[in-house]
């Protein structure tokens, strides 16, 4: 169902992503082994990966790196190791092929990957390891996960990687492919960008979802929902859910999306800005109030929190862009385009 708020598991429940699905299929079919899926939060990257892999012949594991980070404050090798093992065994069991490999915790992660590669080669398979929100791999202590991935690409032909990231700048920093000294420098990768729905595709998504649910909703309500929620797939899905499952009227459904969605976003923002919270909140507040140029935003922050150097201010602003909270337009302005994120920022206590 299109209005199911959980990540989609079937291609039939995934709307409007044929181009992205075709790109994934072509890449893996051509033997490409490093695929990067970028996109803003809640545009449907996880649903894209889960539905694609769930209906293909590839063995796969999908790991939410953010979950590991939130549990332990880092991404320790032991926890990542055990998660990979659990997911790999789940898939092998679903195939009725118990792997004849050592999977105990005494192995290094590179040894584990070697064993899985050997098993896949013996069964004529390619294992796809999908690392969701992979930018959190940079919180790894002494382990260089970019180096582990680079080593696997060089030595393990039966393992491919799909990395997704909502914090686009942070994921690019982790990959660091422009640095000649970095492990992944020069590696071929296919980059797939998952964008928000356009007004037309968002309208078609809602109409199909309401038809699927057997609900009659006016074109005026749909137009207003598209205008209010700006094509973010998750928010449109929530709206459809509140209309069809919770039986809310239009205005209450939109209000509920903002209430619940901004609560989720606030938690994420608070976690991201904790190290320099006051200045970050002032920057974000300035932007959602319409201040969009570097100089005007800096002047506002300085007037509220005291003088801040150009270098420090630029670093703070750039961090917000890399985190995907703020976007920098082609003409150099800074904006928050997700209306629910903007509402969350307005609720932050200064």
Wavefront OBJ file of the C-alpha trace (Angstrom):
o trace
v 0.000 0.000 0.000
v 1.383 3.417 -0.957
v 0.250 4.963 2.336
v 1.945 2.359 4.551
v 4.308 4.448 6.686
v 6.871 1.635 7.043
v 9.714 1.351 4.489
v 8.489 -0.400 1.376
v 9.535 -4.009 0.766
v 8.014 -4.581 -2.680
v 8.541 -2.754 -5.954
v 4.766 -2.734 -6.472
v 4.446 -0.516 -3.393
v 7.167 1.884 -4.564
v 5.896 4.838 -6.543
v 7.697 6.769 -9.270
v 11.225 5.343 -8.960
v 11.557 3.415 -12.225
v 14.656 5.361 -13.302
v 16.420 4.673 -10.011
v 15.413 0.998 -10.036
v 16.659 0.628 -13.615
v 19.960 2.255 -12.676
v 20.461 -0.155 -9.770
v 19.606 -3.125 -11.970
v 21.951 -2.021 -14.764
v 24.812 -1.325 -12.385
v 24.713 -4.706 -10.678
v 24.004 -6.455 -13.960
v 27.159 -4.887 -15.407
v 29.243 -6.071 -12.476
v 29.625 -2.659 -10.841
v 30.421 -3.094 -7.167
v 30.196 0.364 -5.595
v 26.862 2.194 -5.827
v 26.121 5.390 -3.917
v 22.507 6.449 -3.332
v 22.139 10.068 -2.265
v 19.063 12.079 -1.318
v 17.439 14.239 1.326
v 15.969 12.615 4.391
v 12.656 10.830 3.877
v 12.568 10.885 0.082
v 12.516 7.072 0.002
v 16.118 5.834 -0.284
v 15.637 2.978 2.189
v 12.405 1.881 0.506
v 14.158 1.991 -2.866
v 16.984 -0.290 -1.707
v 14.790 -2.707 0.249
v 12.225 -3.161 -2.495
v 14.887 -3.539 -5.192
v 16.975 -6.121 -3.356
v 13.959 -7.971 -2.005
v 12.854 -8.954 -5.505
v 16.221 -9.814 -7.060
v 18.290 -12.978 -7.142
v 21.169 -11.433 -5.212
v 21.865 -12.451 -1.620
v 21.959 -9.257 0.398
v 22.293 -7.731 3.814
v 20.900 -4.304 4.702
v 22.345 -2.595 7.761
v 21.166 0.702 9.260
v 24.479 2.225 10.330
v 22.695 5.051 12.110
v 21.054 2.556 14.490
v 24.447 1.156 15.485
v 25.786 4.678 16.014
v 22.838 5.761 18.162
v 23.181 2.677 20.373
v 26.895 2.997 21.059
v 27.929 6.531 20.047
v 30.233 5.070 17.386
v 30.295 2.197 14.893
v 32.445 -0.423 16.637
v 33.726 -3.236 14.467
v 32.299 -5.925 16.740
v 28.759 -4.601 16.492
v 28.944 -4.144 12.724
v 30.446 -7.632 12.438
v 27.645 -9.291 14.400
v 24.979 -7.402 12.459
v 26.432 -8.523 9.121
v 26.537 -12.128 10.365
v 22.926 -12.019 11.548
v 21.651 -10.617 8.259
v 23.783 -12.971 6.160
v 22.533 -16.035 8.039
v 18.954 -14.817 7.627
v 19.336 -14.719 3.866
v 21.229 -18.017 3.628
v 18.499 -19.702 5.688
v 15.795 -18.281 3.392
v 17.603 -19.960 0.479
v 17.856 -23.254 2.328
v 21.654 -23.084 2.073
v 23.341 -23.152 5.441
v 26.752 -21.566 4.898
v 29.738 -23.819 5.571
v 31.809 -20.955 6.901
v 33.111 -19.758 10.233
v 31.095 -16.838 11.486
v 32.253 -16.594 15.086
v 33.288 -13.305 16.620
v 36.948 -14.243 16.644
v 37.325 -13.297 12.996
v 38.378 -9.862 11.830
v 35.826 -8.140 9.620
v 38.107 -8.635 6.605
v 38.274 -12.379 7.355
v 34.480 -12.463 7.625
v 34.164 -10.794 4.214
v 36.647 -13.314 2.766
v 34.554 -16.212 4.072
v 31.332 -14.769 2.687
v 33.021 -14.086 -0.652
v 34.229 -17.706 -0.802
v 30.742 -19.029 -0.038
v 29.154 -16.773 -2.665
v 31.734 -17.756 -5.278
v 31.083 -21.438 -4.606
v 27.357 -20.884 -5.105
v 27.719 -18.626 -8.148
v 26.344 -15.605 -6.289
v 27.232 -11.982 -5.655
v 26.489 -10.699 -2.150
v 25.219 -7.127 -1.942
v 26.038 -5.350 1.328
v 23.787 -2.301 1.648
v 24.912 0.182 4.301
v 22.086 2.622 4.995
v 23.121 6.091 6.254
v 26.730 5.105 5.621
v 28.102 8.532 6.564
v 28.017 7.347 10.187
v 30.849 4.924 9.374
v 33.192 7.866 9.911
v 32.547 7.453 13.664
v 34.626 4.294 13.800
v 37.451 4.917 16.214
v 40.622 3.451 14.742
v 38.893 1.350 12.090
v 39.057 2.769 8.544
v 35.862 1.471 7.007
v 36.607 3.293 3.752
v 39.810 1.254 3.645
v 37.923 -1.982 4.346
v 35.533 -1.246 1.475
v 38.418 -0.374 -0.859
v 40.230 -3.598 0.093
v 37.073 -5.636 -0.577
v 36.615 -4.014 -3.979
v 40.189 -5.009 -4.864
v 40.102 -8.553 -3.530
v 36.566 -9.898 -3.212
v 34.831 -10.009 -6.621
v 31.682 -11.656 -5.254
v 30.817 -8.793 -2.906
v 29.252 -5.485 -3.981
v 28.379 -2.444 -1.856
v 25.448 -0.043 -1.912
v 25.925 2.972 0.364
v 23.093 5.403 1.065
v 23.262 8.779 2.730
v 20.882 11.585 3.716
v 23.709 13.756 5.041
v 25.094 14.077 1.534
v 28.105 16.221 2.372
v 29.080 13.961 5.265
v 28.860 10.870 3.064
v 31.052 12.555 0.456
v 33.528 13.401 3.217
v 33.586 9.758 4.322
v 34.182 8.514 0.776
v 36.818 11.238 0.236
v 37.294 10.167 -3.362
v 39.042 13.365 -4.437
v 41.994 12.812 -2.087
v 44.801 10.892 -3.757
v 45.851 9.504 -0.374
v 42.372 8.207 0.533
v 41.587 4.483 0.151
v 38.666 5.004 -2.236
v 40.402 7.551 -4.470
v 39.733 6.890 -8.139
v 37.319 4.004 -7.579
v 34.555 3.718 -10.116
v 31.148 4.272 -8.568
v 27.645 4.750 -9.841
v 25.881 7.643 -8.115
v 22.086 7.619 -7.949
v 20.248 10.688 -6.650
v 16.753 10.195 -5.224
v 14.916 13.501 -5.421
v 11.688 14.696 -3.865
v 8.521 14.382 -5.946
v 7.659 17.178 -8.340
v 4.237 18.777 -7.991
v 2.912 16.561 -10.795
v 4.412 13.297 -9.513
v 3.390 14.094 -5.932
v -0.171 14.738 -7.079
v -0.213 11.464 -9.005
v 1.193 9.645 -5.948
v -1.587 10.931 -3.702
v -4.309 10.233 -6.254
v -3.132 6.655 -6.736
v -2.830 6.122 -2.990
v -6.344 7.404 -2.329
v -7.733 5.296 -5.166
v -5.916 2.260 -3.770
v -7.462 2.925 -0.344
v -10.929 3.476 -1.809
v -11.086 7.059 -0.527
v -12.535 10.089 -2.297
v -10.424 13.209 -1.756
v -10.916 16.497 -3.560
v -8.374 17.910 -5.974
v -8.282 21.068 -3.838
v -7.164 19.071 -0.782
v -4.491 17.274 -2.810
v -3.181 20.529 -4.275
v -2.988 22.078 -0.822
v -1.180 19.018 0.600
v 1.398 19.173 -2.213
v 1.914 22.892 -1.623
v 2.242 22.423 2.151
v 4.503 19.352 2.174
v 6.742 20.101 -0.833
v 7.096 16.693 -2.426
v 8.809 14.902 0.469
v 7.656 11.298 0.041
v 7.406 10.473 3.747
v 5.297 13.540 4.571
v 2.908 12.832 1.689
v 2.670 9.226 2.860
v 1.881 10.386 6.401
v -0.787 12.709 5.027
v -2.383 9.871 3.065
v -2.206 7.611 6.115
v -3.901 10.161 8.350
v -6.665 10.718 5.765
v -7.342 7.044 4.955
v -6.475 5.126 8.129
v -7.027 7.714 10.872
v -9.976 9.225 8.944
v -8.862 12.811 9.570
v -10.177 15.798 7.667
v -7.715 17.603 5.399
v -6.680 20.393 7.762
v -6.183 18.070 10.729
v -4.184 15.625 8.612
v -1.763 18.342 7.445
v -1.486 19.651 10.995
v -0.730 16.143 12.276
v 2.021 15.677 9.686
v 3.675 18.860 10.913
v 3.210 17.900 14.564
v 4.599 14.369 14.324
v 7.124 15.099 11.594
v 8.632 18.131 13.299
v 8.963 16.095 16.495
v 11.034 13.496 14.655
v 13.128 16.130 12.911
v 13.741 18.077 16.130
v 15.353 15.015 17.716
v 17.643 14.596 14.725
v 18.597 18.271 14.671
v 19.249 18.365 18.408
v 21.614 15.382 18.090
v 23.440 17.002 15.163
v 23.950 20.477 16.680
v 24.704 19.629 20.308
v 28.392 20.640 20.172
v 27.702 24.285 19.313
v 23.996 24.451 19.879
v 23.378 28.178 20.458
v 25.113 29.298 17.272
v 23.585 26.521 15.203
v 20.081 27.380 16.414
v 20.629 31.055 15.603
v 21.866 30.209 12.093
v 18.883 27.944 11.462
v 16.424 30.456 12.920
v 17.812 33.199 10.682
v 17.441 31.047 7.582
v 13.838 29.969 8.238
v 12.962 33.621 8.855
v 14.147 34.467 5.339
v 17.756 35.537 5.840
v 19.540 33.700 3.069
v 22.944 35.259 2.364
v 26.197 34.491 4.188
v 26.713 38.084 5.351
v 23.206 38.707 6.647
v 23.074 35.384 8.509
v 26.474 36.047 10.103
v 25.437 39.546 11.143
v 22.311 38.146 12.801
v 24.260 35.483 14.704
v 26.864 38.023 15.833
v 24.161 40.398 17.071
v 22.615 37.647 19.213
v 25.639 35.642 20.391
v 28.600 37.987 20.075
v 31.342 38.231 17.495
v 32.212 35.084 15.556
v 35.110 34.798 13.129
v 34.493 34.289 9.426
v 36.267 30.927 9.590
v 34.210 29.586 12.489
v 30.938 30.862 11.046
v 31.651 29.362 7.622
v 32.484 26.040 9.251
v 29.199 25.995 11.182
v 27.155 26.914 8.128
v 28.915 24.359 5.943
v 28.286 21.657 8.553
v 24.550 22.322 8.351
v 24.729 21.968 4.562
v 26.666 18.709 4.821
v 24.141 17.385 7.327
v 21.374 17.996 4.789
v 19.468 20.346 7.100
v 20.251 23.427 5.014
v 20.602 23.594 1.235
v 22.807 26.000 -0.721
v 21.183 27.167 -3.936
v 22.952 27.703 -7.245
v 22.995 31.460 -6.626
v 24.669 31.065 -3.225
v 21.659 31.473 -0.938
v 21.028 29.255 2.091
v 17.539 27.807 2.495
v 15.553 25.155 4.356
v 13.223 23.746 1.710
v 11.544 20.979 3.724
v 8.578 22.727 5.400
v 8.418 20.191 8.235
v 12.107 20.748 8.994
v 11.449 24.497 8.973
v 8.652 23.986 11.496
v 10.952 21.866 13.678
v 13.527 24.660 13.653
v 10.911 27.197 14.754
v 10.176 24.955 17.742
v 13.790 24.730 18.863
v 14.405 26.580 22.103
v 17.071 29.237 21.693
l 1 2 3 4 5 6 7 8 9 10 11 12 13 14 15 16 17 18 19 20 21 22 23 24 25 26 27 28 29 30 31 32 33 34 35 36 37 38 39 40 41 42 43 44 45 46 47 48 49 50 51 52 53 54 55 56 57 58 59 60 61 62 63 64 65 66 67 68 69 70 71 72 73 74 75 76 77 78 79 80 81 82 83 84 85 86 87 88 89 90 91 92 93 94 95 96 97 98 99 100 101 102 103 104 105 106 107 108 109 110 111 112 113 114 115 116 117 118 119 120 121 122 123 124 125 126 127 128 129 130 131 132 133 134 135 136 137 138 139 140 141 142 143 144 145 146 147 148 149 150 151 152 153 154 155 156 157 158 159 160 161 162 163 164 165 166 167 168 169 170 171 172 173 174 175 176 177 178 179 180 181 182 183 184 185 186 187 188 189 190 191 192 193 194 195 196 197 198 199 200 201 202 203 204 205 206 207 208 209 210 211 212 213 214 215 216 217 218 219 220 221 222 223 224 225 226 227 228 229 230 231 232 233 234 235 236 237 238 239 240 241 242 243 244 245 246 247 248 249 250 251 252 253 254 255 256 257 258 259 260 261 262 263 264 265 266 267 268 269 270 271 272 273 274 275 276 277 278 279 280 281 282 283 284 285 286 287 288 289 290 291 292 293 294 295 296 297 298 299 300 301 302 303 304 305 306 307 308 309 310 311 312 313 314 315 316 317 318 319 320 321 322 323 324 325 326 327 328 329 330 331 332 333 334 335 336 337 338 339 340 341 342 343 344 345 346 347 348 349 350
